[in-house]
Amino acid sequence: MNEDIETARAHQRTKVYDELADLADRLQLLVRLPKSVDAHVGSALHAVRFAVTMLWPTTPGSPPPGYRHDSEYLLTLAAQWREAALETGEFAPEPPPLRLVGDTAPPA
């Protein structure tokens, strides 16, 4: 019985690995389209690549990811693209100029 459970787990891990690797490939296609730099897609791409990298050692016989699969590097990329998508950190928009409350004249 335990052997059946382990076999099912291994099969499901391999299936998820393959599906995530396919998703990473599709996201990469979106990134490469002309004029399509989209921080949301970039963030998703690196998050999925991180997930693939984490699963790869648990899926014997699966090919290695077709990209740099250093998990720390991918986590850093995902964090940077997340900031860009959410417009936080260094990607935050410039705040509007402040003016005095009592100043009724419009800014010049």
C-alpha positions, -999 to 999 in steps of 0.1 A, spaced: 0 0 0 28 25 9 45 16 -23 13 26 -43 12 59 -24 48 66 -32 43 57 -68 13 80 -70 33 108 -54 62 104 -77 38 104 -107 20 135 -95 53 153 -88 65 146 -123 32 157 -138 33 190 -119 69 195 -129 60 190 -165 30 213 -163 50 241 -146 79 237 -170 53 241 -199 38 271 -182 72 287 -178 78 282 -215 45 299 -224 53 328 -200 87 331 -217 69 334 -251 48 363 -237 79 381 -224 96 378 -258 68 392 -278 76 427 -293 66 456 -270 54 432 -243 76 440 -213 50 434 -186 62 433 -150 32 410 -140 42 384 -166 79 387 -157 71 382 -120 49 352 -128 76 337 -151 103 338 -124 80 325 -97 71 295 -119 107 289 -128 115 289 -90 88 263 -85 102 242 -113 136 245 -98 123 233 -64 106 203 -78 133 192 -102 154 172 -76 123 152 -66 114 141 -102 140 115 -112 144 112 -149 130 147 -157 152 169 -177 168 198 -160 152 232 -164 163 249 -197 175 280 -179 198 290 -150 183 270 -121 200 287 -92 171 290 -67 185 320 -49 190 339 -82 154 330 -93 140 341 -60 158 375 -63 145 379 -99 109 371 -88 112 397 -60 125 424 -84 98 417 -109 72 417 -81 83 451 -71 80 463 -107 45 448 -111 32 463 -78 51 496 -83 69 493 -50 105 498 -39 127 513 -66 98 510 -91 74 532 -71 61 561 -90 72 596 -81 49 611 -55 31 643 -65 47 675 -53 34 687 -20 19 722 -15 8 741 15 -28 735 26 -34 772 28 -21 779 -7 -51 784 -30 -31 791 -61 -27 762 -85 9 749 -88 29 766 -116 
